[in-house]
Structure formats: structure tokens, C-alpha cells
């Protein structure tokens, strides 16, 4: 039965990552009562959606989509999010930081412009509202140091908190999805993917992306050694320069703290070339991670994605 | 040199190699990984900048490569690694996933975790200390977990004046007990992680060494045979039933192949029931395929309507597994609460979840001497022992030595829901049922 040459059974790194992610998606569908997939319209969650399609084809994937809307958005992203959900005939639930603030669930701190932190209580409230017991997210371990130790099935207690010191060991491809009522699981099928893997997969699958990932002219302002998009949400200081440059984004968060990089990359292949030569990680273009060594670890303990 | 950063993107068809690193606090393991990432240009400027910032703050001044991998605040404060950390880097030929695990006795659980998915284990030896108990323990665990390739890095060669006799002696000492390991492929490389000798760049101080550098070896070690392609195994994860007019009768048995090859038309058996059918189709989003092999994720369609659900194992009718409620396994205990024979545990084997009890702890492995000793009927955190288990319903399994997926399971505490043990199934004394044997066909 295995007389064929071994090359017949070759398996590339993208095939391996894809197969692993599909396996994870199916485990979630089989072991949880009410899973949900976090879909922002960003590149990682676009890959997640394709993997979900593949895992259950020709049936529709058995979970709705959830987006936590900061209200500080690139308009292109929301358009893309709605269009993609409609194409897949998927149920899309949107919960906004705006509403969470109005209801007192999320509390802004004076002087804090970014709403990334305020997504935490908004997300936790949404999980509770719909009694979701598992949330599939697009986080990758290569993004940030404390993420490197996070499990693929990442347990959160009844307060939505992550305890890095008491994580369940994760062996082989056997995942322990058991939780008590009120607790939930964050599941990260792209844990082992790097930024390069994501782009190579987008190229292979010819996935459609929001236009802001590609080079476009935009008015920007220099802050903390990076270019931030000029928007109503970012009050300019007197005499600040706001040149219009050819830029694109590498990662998308709250528009007030998402750095743009100068780039001429107009296609996915251009971007792959650009990343191959890049000298800064993609998180390096997020002002919120720069505050301290442990910034991400602290946000995650509170229940961040 | 293959590792020069290339302006060209890596070709899409590059292989994936997972490796684990083991070493004690002072062996320079984190430095070695930091060096690999640094020299293969996988460290970016902002990460270096963050390192520089933290070393300025702590007053040390010198950038410490180990800080690249010690991600949690508690670890940086104590200068130790307390959990498995996963690292990624790529060369034009391969993408690497590194499971970086701490080497203390009390972190056996992390080493076992990191080793469970690895193709290769890097074992670090301090050239000044030579082969110590800890080296033997790491090698034993790598062998127990069935890692096919072992790479022994004799580190800190700079501190022994790069002397060949030191290296040769360590190689000889290791070979002495290496013959008792299951691992067939063992390679030795003299390195200095701190100075960068033989990591990515060939050392200028060791002309006597003619073998590969660490990165050369990682790029070239032959891993295509690491997969089991002989025994077809499809653990059913999920049954896809679209129930639409277009796909009215579609029932796809979805799963990731845990071994072997399946072709359309093959006769298969569904275990543990033993019911038989033929493969009608192998389905993917891209359309039907004729051939599926490990570790693909597929949906299998069968010609007959037989009852199949999550937890069943589809195998070739000519190549069955063991089927039993009794099994012997090496258990690596991972919980603060010791093994309690009076309790029942949940056993998850591939996609199959059953309850079980541990009837007997036959012996415990002394992790220092690697000898067998009396376990007094229990195993504590980080202890490893051979146990007899009994499950509430039959399991279809292979020995771990034959198949690292269908021979593995985890135990879960019914109350706390924590993963309390990793299990490696030992080959039973009686052979699996012969293909013609119809005892299990209902």
C-alpha cells in the first residue's frame, strides 16, 4: 500500500498548518455547545474564515461570527466585514465599545485614546450575553512574547481571566476542552502561524482583503517613531506635520494607534517580498504594545483576545 | 550559505520541522535559541529595542539573548523559564517550530509536553560538565516520547579552549548509554551559543570538526520517514451532514489522518464495532481527491450506511488495531494532586473520550538513575510510571512505539477538568486481531 515513492506523500508547511487548524476547528465544533468565531475583517480572521469553510464543507460552519467594534475603525474594514459575512451567509453579531461604555460595562480612563483595552469588558459581556462557551480567535504565538506560552485551547475562568502559571499542558494534537458552566475557552487555530505563513496562505488561497493592507495615499502624523493615520479621533498638536504618504497597514487595531508603514506594495506578492526583507515585527506598529515589556501579558490576564 | 536572509520570499513548498530543546538553567539553552533567531535574522529591530530597554532598566547594560525567549514577567524577574514557549523561524528550506522547555526535574511535565509533537530534540551539554544525570534524563524523555532524531549540542566549547578531546570524551560517554535509547539517529555538534560557533556560522576555532553546523543539520535531517505511512488510521472527529437538497445524502466522516494512506475504493473497518465498508470518496473544499495520507484533514464518504460517530477509528480492513478495555501505559503525571487509584479519570484518546481507572502502578521510573522502583501505588507531579488501566468501553489503539497518535492519550480530572497525565500505550503481549478474524464484527 505504501509502495509509491515517499515524494508522493510530500507535505508542505502550509499544508501542515492548514490541516492542524482544520483539526482544531472541528474539535471545537464537536466539544462545545455554543462556539463563536471572532471575525474583525482583518487578515488573520480572514484566514480563520477560510479554514472554517474548509473544515465543514459542504455544510456551513456551525457557529456565528462575532465582532467587537471599537468605534475607532477604518471604514474599509467594516465594509469588508459585512460583505464577507453576507457572502458566506453567516450570522454576524456586532457588539460595540460605544454601547458598553454607555451601559457602564466599559470605563474609559481619561487621557487614553486607544480603545483596545475597552474591548475586553465588551467581549466578556458579549460572551456572557450569548452564553458562548468557546471563542475562536486569530491570535498567533509569534506576535508577542507572552503569547508564545499560550495554549491553543486557552482556558479562561469565570471572570474571563488568563492565568499564565496554571495552564493545562497540551500534548500531541489532543485538546482538553472541558470546562465548568460560566467558564470558557479561547481557541487559537493559527497559534503556530507566522505573519509570513498568513500571507503565503492568503496568496495560495487567493483570499480577498480590505484595501488598507495595500499601498494607498493617506495623511499621517509622526508619533512615537511611527506613522499614525490622521483622523477625527487623533487630536493634532500645534505645528504637527501631516504629510500624505504612500502607506499600508500591517496589522489593524483601533485606528488611533494603528501605525502605517511606508510601502509601495500593491499586491499580495509585493507584500510577501516586503515582509521577507522587513526588520520590524508587525506588533511593532501597534503603539499599545510599546508601553511596557509586559503590556500584552497584563491585557491578556484581564481577558484580552 | 543557505541562511543568509534572502530578498526572495521562501518558496511555498518548504517543509515543517518541529523540534524541542532541553537543558538546565545554566546550559545556555535560551542563549542558543536566541542565537538561532538572531543569526537567522528572525529577530526584528523592535524586539532588540525592547531588550535593550529592559537591560537598561535592570542596569545590566548588555543585551541578553536569553531574554528573547523568557516571555513572562515572573520568568524575567527570576531569570528562569517556567513554561513551554513556542518560537518560530524559517530558512529558505524549512520552517521551524521550536518548543523551548525548561530542564529542571520539576519541569518534566513541560519537557514531555514539548516533546510530544517534536521530530527532533536538541539536548545541550555544558562542555565543562560533560554528561550528567540531567543529560541522561533529557535523552530518556526524548526517547520515551518517540522523537526520531536526537541532536546533542556540546555547548560552551569556548570555555574549554575548543578542545577536540573534550568533545570526543563527551561523545563517547553519551554513546555508552545512548545504545539503550530507542532513538536511532543521534548527531553530535560542538558549539558555543554565546559566541555563535557552529550555530549558523561555521566556527573558526574548531578546524578539527568537519560535520554540519546546527542550522545545517536542522535544514537537512531527513524527516519524510518520521510519519507513519504504513498503518491507515482516521480518528473520526465530526460527522458532516449538510442536510441540504444539493447534498441530501452527504455524510462525511471528518478527521485528520493519524497514520497511513487511504484510497477511494479501499475496504475499511470501523473500530471498535468492526463494521466494514468501502471508501466512496475523499472530500475537500477543493473537490474530491483519490488519495489521502497522514497528516491530512479530510472528510471520508463510505458506500454503506453504517453507524459511525465521533470517537470511532476508521482503518484498512486488512490492518486492524488492538481493541481492548485493558491496557498498559507509561503515565507521565502532570498534576499537583497525585494519582489516586480509587478515583475515576476521563481518558481522551484521539477523538475518543471514555472513563477509566488506574488499576495498578507496576513501577515508577527513577528519573535520576532511570532505574525502576516501587511506586507505592501512586505517581506524584513529574513522576513517570508504568500503569495498568481499565476503560469503561473498548479502545481501538496501537502501541505508542508504532504510532505516536493512536498510541497516546491524556487523562483529565473529572472534577477540576485539568489535564493530569500523558499516557503512552505499551505493546500488549497478545497480537492485534488478524484481518480475517471476525470476533469483533457485530
Interface residues (C-beta under 8 A of the other chain):
Chain A: X1 X2 X6 X7 X8 X9 X10 X11 X12 X13 X14 X15 X16 X17 X18 X19 X20 X22 X23 X26 X27 X29 X30 X53 X54 X55 X56 X57 X58 X59 X60 X141 X142 X145 X146 X147 X148 X149 X164 X165 X167 X168 X169 X170 X171 X172 X173 X174 X176 X178 X179 X180 X191 X192 X194 X196 X197 X200 X203 X204 X269 X272 X273 X275 X276 X277 X278 X279 X280 X281 X283 X284 X293 X294 X297
Chain B: X5 X6 X7 X8 X9 X10 X12 X13 X14 X15 X16 X44 X45 X46 X47 X50 X53 X54 X68 X69 X71 X72 X73 X74 X76 X82 X83 X84 X85 X86 X87 X88 X90 X94 X95 X97 X109 X110 X112 X113 X116 X117 X224 X225 X227 X229 X230 X232 X237 X238 X240 X241 X242 X243 X244 X246 X247 X250 X254 X255 X256 X260 X261 X283 X284 X285 X291 X293 X294 X295 X296 X297 X299 X310 X316 X334 X346 X348 X349 X350 X351 X404 X405 X408 X409 X410 X412 X417 X418 X419 X422
